Amino acid sequence: MFKQCLMVVGLAISGSLLAQEPVDLNMVNQIRQESFHRSQVMDTLAHLTDRIGPRLTNSPQMREANAWTRSKFTEWGLANVHDEAYEDFGRGWEFSNASVLMLGTHPVPLRALPLAWTPGTNGPVEGEVMAVKIKKVADLDQYKGKLAGKILLLDEARPYKRGDTPDSRRYTEAGLEAMQTFNLPTAEEKKKLDERMKGFGERMALTKAMNEFFAAEGVVATLNISSLDNGILRVGAGGSRRAGESVGVPALVMVAERYNQLARLVAAKQPVKLRVDVQARFTDDTNQPGYNTVAEIPGSGRDAKEIVMLGAHMDSWHAGTGASDNGAGVAVMMEAMRILKAVGAKPHRTIRIALWSGEEQGLIGSRAYVAKHFAKYPEPTDPEQKALPEFLRKPTGKLQTSPEYERLAAYFNVDNGSGRLRGIYAQENAAVVPIFKAWLEPFHDVGATTVVLRNTGSTDHISFDAVGLPGFQFIQDPLDYSSNVHHTDLDTLDHAEPEDLKQAAAIVASFVYDAAMREEMLPRKPLLEP
């Protein structure tokens, strides 16, 4: 009886929400039918990943992805299809092969991949392995004159840790319920964040100093340990993408178990010699702009100048094919636009999609777009702040807004793998919670039930949120995003979940349509000026 009462109360609440926030259920039906029974989301994802492959910003494959997505938008009948340039991002880079061989009586191949924006070897090179401990710039002095012809181990060996949780998981009801708790920010957390950001800046300075020092000292190559065990390679950036800066020496990441083997041999004073062959190149001689791909479904009527945006970052790292990070998000957002065109949606507001680049280097593409179209803070005058990348700078001065600032209704983002959408983060905007609950109601039967006030970060909605615009990221089942595929060589189409992506596309299409048809724009939370 008690459970029945709860069900009655729940239905009453749902009915109340729908009464307060109208939802076009006929349009929801059409969206669900198109998404669940005529989906093209996996075709899109397969082309981006299996055919085009990894999409490092400004690489030839990224440019191919820009061109292909433009062609699909045009084929589907979208308007204002174009690539939009932003600041000089830097040079393009690509690699075609990498091999490491431990020499000796019984040569052993060791699996490793180069860091992005590091040079190739110009053919096979050999060197003796040497371990170094460099934590700060001053540590370089002790190695002056000692590194010529060496291959350096830059990390210490890491003890193997056996997994005690499943590689892949979905949110439980208890897990989703726990997300409803809002954790108040504390001074200690702010201090830790400031320390992390300071540490990031110091690491960037150290990388620049090591690039110059290693090249001058005649180092053959460097090796880092992968941050994941079990033979998984997680890559990132090294060298420099900026023309005119030192790119250092060939730099690779090696699987942890093989790296540990080298470290143990060196610690035991056993001579170790490697042969390294990396075929990598910069595809531009000068710094080039980056590009975001943009397209629209034009609005109609008095609200046509107002905009609802959806987006995902199309750039990826180079180890896998960028399927979960973030080909999945791109495919979902493209599919949402295709669905809306297929069902003949006539939104009051313009619906605009943006496929970002430069996300992996600090949300560069979306930040530049927001600064150009909506708002930005003044350039800092403090020399220390000016020396930092934009995403590390603290906002100063009064926010400078453009006329478009008042016309953006909302921005919606997907960037946490290929898992099913379970709800949405309200990003501390309490006024949108009942609205989003009403919009989610028609998708409770496919697992999307949760709206939380919590913030989430680290992806492109933050570019909007940082200047007071309503930017939101969806809650997704994690699957094996963090455990296996994030920035790794396992980030391939095999790890994508087709039914989850169909569900996600339907929800995104419905959300952006609801936002485009709503009588008023979504409420905004107060802007916290610096």
C-alpha positions in Angstrom: 0.0 0.0 0.0 2.8 2.4 0.9 4.5 1.8 -2.5 1.2 2.4 -4.2 0.9 5.7 -2.4 4.4 6.6 -3.5 3.5 5.8 -7.1 0.4 8.0 -6.9 2.5 10.9 -5.4 5.1 10.4 -8.1 2.5 10.5 -10.9 1.0 13.6 -9.4 4.4 15.3 -9.3 5.1 14.3 -12.9 1.7 15.6 -14.0 2.3 18.8 -12.2 5.7 19.3 -13.8 4.2 18.7 -17.3 1.3 21.0 -16.6 3.8 23.8 -15.6 6.3 23.1 -18.4 4.5 22.1 -21.7 6.1 19.3 -23.6 5.1 18.5 -27.2 4.6 14.7 -26.8 3.6 14.3 -30.5 7.1 15.6 -31.4 8.6 13.4 -28.8 6.9 10.4 -30.4 8.3 11.4 -33.8 11.8 11.9 -32.4 11.7 8.5 -30.6 10.5 6.7 -33.8 13.2 8.2 -35.9 15.9 7.6 -33.4 15.0 4.1 -32.3 13.9 2.7 -35.6 15.8 4.6 -38.3 19.0 5.6 -36.6 22.1 6.5 -38.5 24.2 7.3 -35.4 26.5 4.2 -35.7 27.0 4.9 -39.4 28.2 8.4 -38.5 30.5 7.1 -35.7 31.9 4.3 -37.9 32.9 6.8 -40.6 34.5 9.2 -38.1 36.5 6.4 -36.5 37.1 3.4 -38.8 37.5 5.5 -42.0 38.8 8.9 -40.9 40.5 7.7 -37.7 42.0 9.8 -34.9 41.5 13.6 -35.2 44.3 15.5 -33.5 43.6 19.2 -33.9 45.0 20.6 -37.2 46.1 17.1 -38.4 45.1 16.1 -41.9 42.5 13.7 -40.4 40.9 16.5 -38.4 40.6 18.6 -41.6 39.1 15.5 -43.3 36.6 15.3 -40.5 35.7 19.0 -40.8 35.1 18.5 -44.6 33.1 15.3 -44.1 30.8 16.6 -41.4 30.1 19.7 -43.5 29.1 17.5 -46.4 26.7 15.5 -44.1 25.1 18.7 -42.8 24.6 19.9 -46.3 23.2 16.5 -47.4 20.7 16.7 -44.5 19.5 20.2 -45.5 21.0 22.2 -42.7 21.7 25.9 -43.3 24.8 28.2 -42.8 27.2 25.2 -42.9 30.7 26.4 -42.5 34.0 26.0 -40.7 34.8 28.9 -38.4 38.5 29.7 -37.7 39.9 30.7 -34.4 43.3 32.0 -33.3 46.6 30.5 -34.5 46.3 27.1 -32.8 49.7 25.9 -34.0 51.0 23.3 -36.4 49.5 20.0 -37.4 51.2 16.7 -36.6 50.8 13.1 -37.5 52.7 9.8 -37.1 52.6 6.6 -39.2 54.8 4.2 -37.2 56.6 3.6 -34.0 58.7 0.7 -32.8 61.0 0.1 -29.8 63.3 -3.0 -29.7 65.4 -4.0 -26.7 68.6 -5.3 -28.1 70.6 -8.2 -26.9 71.0 -12.0 -27.4 67.2 -12.3 -27.6 65.8 -9.0 -28.9 62.5 -8.0 -27.4 59.9 -5.7 -29.1 58.5 -3.2 -26.6 55.1 -1.5 -27.4 55.2 2.3 -27.2 53.6 5.3 -29.0 55.0 8.8 -29.5 53.6 11.9 -27.7 51.8 14.3 -30.0 53.9 17.2 -31.4 57.2 15.5 -30.8 59.7 14.8 -33.6 60.4 11.5 -35.4 63.8 9.8 -35.3 64.6 10.1 -39.1 65.2 6.3 -39.2 66.2 3.8 -36.5 68.4 5.2 -33.7 70.1 3.3 -30.8 71.0 4.4 -27.3 71.7 3.1 -23.8 68.9 3.4 -21.3 69.4 5.8 -18.4 67.0 6.7 -15.6 66.8 10.4 -14.5 64.9 12.2 -11.8 63.7 15.6 -12.9 60.9 17.2 -10.9 61.8 20.9 -11.4 63.9 23.0 -13.8 66.8 23.2 -11.3 67.2 19.4 -11.5 68.4 19.6 -15.1 71.8 21.1 -14.0 73.1 17.8 -12.5 72.8 16.1 -15.9 74.7 18.6 -18.0 77.2 16.8 -20.2 76.0 13.3 -19.2 73.1 12.6 -21.5 74.5 12.4 -25.0 73.5 9.3 -26.8 71.1 8.2 -24.0 67.5 7.1 -24.0 66.0 8.4 -20.8 63.4 6.9 -18.4 61.6 10.0 -17.1 59.3 8.2 -14.6 59.9 5.9 -11.7 58.6 2.3 -11.9 55.1 1.9 -10.7 53.9 -1.1 -8.7 51.2 -3.1 -10.5 47.8 -2.7 -8.9 45.2 -5.5 -9.5 41.7 -4.2 -10.3 39.1 -4.5 -7.6 36.2 -3.1 -9.5 34.6 -4.0 -12.9 36.2 -2.5 -16.0 32.8 -1.4 -17.2 29.8 -0.2 -15.1 26.5 1.6 -15.2 25.0 3.9 -12.7 22.7 2.2 -10.2 19.7 3.9 -8.7 21.6 4.3 -5.5 24.4 5.9 -7.4 22.1 8.4 -9.2 20.4 9.2 -5.9 23.8 9.9 -4.3 24.4 12.5 -7.0 21.5 14.5 -5.7 23.6 15.6 -2.7 25.3 18.9 -3.4 28.7 19.3 -1.8 29.3 22.9 -0.6 32.6 24.3 -1.8 35.2 24.7 1.0 38.3 26.8 1.4 40.4 23.7 1.5 39.0 22.5 -1.9 39.7 25.9 -3.4 43.2 25.8 -2.1 43.8 22.3 -3.6 42.4 23.5 -6.9 44.7 26.6 -6.9 47.7 24.3 -6.1 46.7 21.9 -8.9 46.5 24.8 -11.4 49.8 26.2 -10.2 51.3 22.7 -10.5 50.0 22.5 -14.1 51.7 25.7 -15.0 54.9 24.6 -13.4 54.8 21.3 -15.4 54.3 23.3 -18.6 57.4 25.4 -17.8 59.4 22.2 -17.0 58.4 20.6 -20.3 59.6 23.6 -22.2 62.9 23.6 -20.3 63.4 19.8 -20.8 62.7 20.1 -24.6 65.5 22.6 -25.0 67.9 20.9 -22.6 67.5 17.4 -24.0 67.9 18.6 -27.6 71.0 20.6 -26.7 72.5 17.6 -24.8 72.1 15.1 -27.6 69.5 12.9 -26.0 68.4 10.1 -28.4 64.8 9.8 -27.1 62.7 9.8 -23.9 60.3 7.3 -22.4 57.3 7.8 -20.0 55.2 5.1 -18.4 51.6 4.7 -19.4 49.2 5.8 -16.6 47.2 2.6 -17.0 48.3 -1.0 -16.5 47.5 -4.2 -18.4 49.2 -3.2 -21.6 47.0 -0.1 -22.2 48.7 2.9 -23.7 47.4 6.3 -22.7 48.9 9.2 -24.7 49.1 13.0 -24.5 51.1 15.8 -25.8 54.8 16.6 -25.6 57.2 18.7 -27.7 55.4 21.9 -28.8 52.8 22.6 -31.4 54.0 26.2 -31.7 56.3 27.0 -34.6 59.5 28.6 -33.3 59.5 26.7 -30.0 61.8 23.7 -29.3 60.1 20.4 -29.9 62.7 18.5 -27.9 63.6 14.9 -28.9 61.5 11.9 -29.9 59.3 11.2 -26.8 57.3 8.0 -26.3 54.9 6.5 -23.8 55.5 2.8 -23.1 53.1 0.1 -21.7 53.6 0.0 -17.9 54.7 -3.6 -17.6 57.5 -3.2 -20.1 58.6 0.2 -18.8 58.9 -1.3 -15.3 61.1 -4.1 -16.7 63.5 -1.5 -18.1 63.5 0.4 -14.9 64.3 -2.7 -12.9 67.2 -3.7 -15.2 68.7 -0.2 -15.0 68.3 -0.1 -11.2 70.1 -3.4 -11.0 73.0 -1.9 -13.0 72.3 -4.1 -16.0 73.2 -2.4 -19.4 70.1 -2.0 -21.5 70.2 -0.8 -25.1 67.2 0.1 -27.3 66.6 0.7 -31.0 63.9 3.3 -31.6 62.2 4.1 -34.9 59.5 6.8 -34.9 58.0 8.1 -38.1 56.3 11.4 -37.2 56.1 14.8 -38.8 54.7 18.2 -38.5 52.3 18.9 -41.4 52.7 22.7 -41.3 55.8 25.0 -41.2 53.9 27.9 -39.5 51.2 28.3 -36.9 47.8 27.7 -38.4 44.3 28.6 -37.1 42.1 25.8 -35.7 38.5 25.3 -37.0 35.1 24.5 -35.6 32.4 23.1 -37.9 29.0 24.9 -37.5 25.6 24.4 -39.0 22.0 25.4 -38.2 18.3 24.7 -38.5 17.0 28.3 -38.8 14.3 29.4 -36.5 11.0 30.9 -37.5 8.9 33.8 -36.2 9.8 36.4 -33.6 12.3 34.1 -31.8 14.4 33.3 -34.9 17.3 35.4 -33.7 17.5 33.5 -30.5 19.8 30.5 -30.4 19.8 27.0 -28.9 23.2 25.3 -29.2 24.4 21.8 -29.0 27.9 20.6 -29.5 30.7 18.1 -28.9 34.4 18.1 -29.5 35.5 16.4 -32.7 39.2 16.4 -31.9 40.8 13.4 -30.3 44.2 12.0 -29.3 46.1 9.8 -31.7 46.5 6.4 -30.0 43.0 4.9 -30.9 40.4 6.3 -33.3 38.7 8.7 -30.9 35.4 6.8 -30.7 34.4 7.4 -27.1 36.4 10.6 -26.7 34.6 12.1 -28.4 33.4 10.6 -31.7 30.4 9.3 -29.7 29.4 12.8 -28.7 29.8 14.1 -32.2 27.7 11.3 -33.7 25.0 11.9 -31.1 24.8 15.6 -31.8 24.9 15.1 -35.6 22.2 12.5 -35.2 20.0 14.8 -33.2 20.2 17.4 -36.0 19.4 14.7 -38.6 16.4 13.6 -36.6 15.0 17.1 -36.3 15.3 17.6 -40.0 13.8 14.1 -40.8 10.7 14.8 -38.6 10.2 18.2 -40.2 10.8 20.2 -37.0 10.1 23.9 -37.4 11.7 25.4 -34.3 10.9 29.0 -33.2 14.5 29.6 -32.2 17.5 28.8 -34.4 19.1 25.5 -33.4 22.9 25.6 -34.0 25.4 22.7 -33.8 29.1 23.3 -33.2 31.7 20.5 -33.5 34.7 21.8 -31.6 38.4 21.3 -32.1 41.2 22.0 -29.6 39.2 20.7 -26.6 42.0 18.4 -25.6 44.4 21.3 -25.4 42.2 23.3 -23.0 38.7 23.9 -24.6 40.4 26.2 -27.1 37.8 26.0 -29.9 34.8 26.5 -27.7 36.4 29.2 -25.7 37.4 31.1 -28.8 33.8 30.8 -30.2 32.3 32.0 -26.9 34.7 35.0 -26.8 33.9 35.9 -30.4 30.1 35.5 -30.3 29.0 36.0 -26.7 31.4 37.3 -24.0 34.9 37.4 -22.7 36.9 38.8 -19.9 39.6 41.4 -20.6 43.2 40.3 -21.2 45.1 40.1 -17.9 47.8 42.7 -17.2 49.7 40.6 -14.7 52.7 39.2 -16.5 52.4 35.8 -14.7 48.8 35.4 -15.8 49.6 36.5 -19.4 52.3 33.8 -19.6 49.7 31.1 -18.9 47.4 29.4 -21.4 43.9 31.0 -21.4 42.3 28.1 -19.6 44.7 28.5 -16.7 44.1 32.3 -16.3 42.0 33.7 -13.5 39.2 36.1 -14.9 39.9 39.7 -14.2 37.9 42.9 -14.9 34.3 43.2 -16.0 32.8 40.7 -18.4 32.6 42.2 -21.9 29.4 40.9 -23.7 28.2 41.2 -27.3 24.6 41.6 -28.5 24.4 37.8 -29.1 25.0 37.2 -25.3 21.3 37.9 -24.6 20.1 35.7 -27.4 21.6 32.4 -26.4 18.9 30.3 -24.8 21.1 27.3 -23.8 24.1 25.1 -24.8 24.0 21.3 -24.4 27.1 19.1 -24.5 27.9 15.4 -24.7 31.4 14.2 -23.9 31.7 11.3 -21.5 31.9 8.3 -23.8 29.2 6.2 -25.5 27.1 5.4 -22.4 23.4 5.9 -22.1 22.2 9.3 -20.9 20.8 9.0 -17.3 20.0 12.7 -16.8 21.6 16.1 -16.8 23.7 18.3 -14.5 21.9 21.6 -13.8 25.2 23.3 -13.1 23.9 25.0 -9.9 21.0 26.6 -11.8 18.1 25.7 -9.5 15.6 27.4 -11.8 16.1 24.9 -14.6 15.6 21.8 -12.5 11.8 21.6 -12.8 12.1 22.4 -16.5 14.6 19.6 -17.2 12.6 17.2 -15.1 9.6 17.8 -17.3 11.7 17.4 -20.5 13.1 14.1 -19.2 9.7 12.7 -18.2 9.0 11.1 -21.6 12.4 9.2 -21.4 12.1 7.6 -18.0 11.3 4.3 -19.7 14.7 4.3 -21.3 16.7 5.1 -18.2 16.9 8.9 -18.2 15.4 10.1 -14.9 17.9 12.3 -13.0 18.5 16.1 -12.7 21.1 17.2 -10.3 22.2 20.6 -9.2 25.9 19.6 -9.2 28.5 21.1 -11.4 30.6 19.0 -13.7 33.5 20.2 -15.6 36.4 19.4 -18.0 34.6 19.8 -21.3 33.1 22.5 -23.6 30.0 23.5 -21.7 32.4 25.2 -19.2 33.3 27.8 -21.9 29.7 28.9 -21.8 29.1 28.5 -18.0 32.3 30.5 -17.2 30.7 33.7 -18.7 27.3 33.2 -17.2 25.6 31.5 -20.1 23.4 28.4 -19.5 25.7 25.5 -20.5 24.9 21.9 -19.6 26.5 18.5 -19.8 24.4 15.3 -19.6 25.0 12.5 -17.1 26.1 9.3 -18.8 26.7 5.7 -17.8 30.5 5.5 -17.5 31.0 2.1 -19.0 34.7 1.6 -19.4 35.5 5.3 -20.3 37.9 5.9 -17.5 39.1 2.4 -16.9 40.1 1.5 -20.5 39.4 4.0 -23.3 40.0 7.6 -22.2 42.9 8.9 -24.3 44.1 5.3 -25.0 44.8 2.9 -27.9 41.6 1.1 -26.9 39.4 4.1 -27.8 37.9 2.4 -30.8 34.5 1.7 -32.3 34.4 -1.8 -30.5 33.8 0.0 -27.2 30.8 2.0 -28.3 27.2 1.0 -27.3 24.8 1.4 -30.3 21.6 1.3 -28.3 22.9 3.8 -25.8 23.8 6.2 -28.6 20.4 5.9 -30.1 18.8 6.7 -26.7 21.2 9.7 -26.3 20.4 11.1 -29.7 16.7 11.0 -29.0 17.0 12.8 -25.7 19.3 15.5 -27.1 17.0 16.1 -30.1 14.1 16.4 -27.7 15.9 18.8 -25.3 17.1 21.2 -28.0 13.6 21.2 -29.6 12.0 21.9 -26.2 14.5 24.7 -25.6 13.8 26.1 -29.1 10.0 26.0 -28.6 9.8 27.2 -25.0 7.8 30.5 -24.6 10.7 32.0 -22.6 14.4 31.4 -22.8 15.8 29.3 -20.0 16.5 31.1 -16.8 20.1 32.0 -16.0 21.9 31.7 -12.7 23.6 34.8 -11.3 27.1 35.5 -12.8 29.8 35.4 -10.2 32.1 38.3 -11.3 35.7 37.9 -10.3 
